[in-house]
Amino acid sequence: VVGMRLVKSVVMVGMMGSGKTAVGTQLARLLSVPFIDSDDAIVSAANRSIAEIFERDGEAFFRQKEAQVIERLLEGPMCVLSTGGGAFMAEGNRRLIAARGVSVWLRADLDLLWQRVRHKSTRPLLHTPTPRATLKQIYDARVPVYALADLAVDAQMDLSIDDMARRVVGA
Ligand code: S3P
């Protein structure tokens, strides 16, 4: 890692609960670049939570903001950028990410994701009567698209966050 020069930003993609923020934060530390979370940037700009944005303005509005924020952040200095789980689904975002960054998919299985998200109420997409089934539906639709990322790293339970970040660097 020492002496390594980051010429493109690293963009973390993958499902909610896959560990993009945790691994991305550690990765940024290893690479000595800032860590930025696109959801946080949207929340700061809108001055409300993701759940409030979904509720008041709708998902389409959120996706619009998300695309703007990702574009702006990737125009800035090199960083590790963690994106919301849906960001990589938009072709425009994928094109931007490919042009300016290296995409890293944190691949986690459905059971692990469910364990991580089941007790949290911060994910508006899971505010349905059957959140486990909803998560599966989202997962099945997205996995083939996440697979388009430049790199996939398995987010297994037995790997520490640091191990996963080192795998990204070493790959
Ligand atoms: C979403 C994931 C969330 C957030 C929003 C939508 C998604 O981010 O952007 O709730 O479509 O999967 P995380 O993946 O960081 O939870």
Residues whose N, C-alpha, C, O or C-beta is under 5 A from the ligand:
A	BS01	S3P	G14 M15 M16 G17 D39 I50 T83 G84 G85 G86 T122 R123 P124
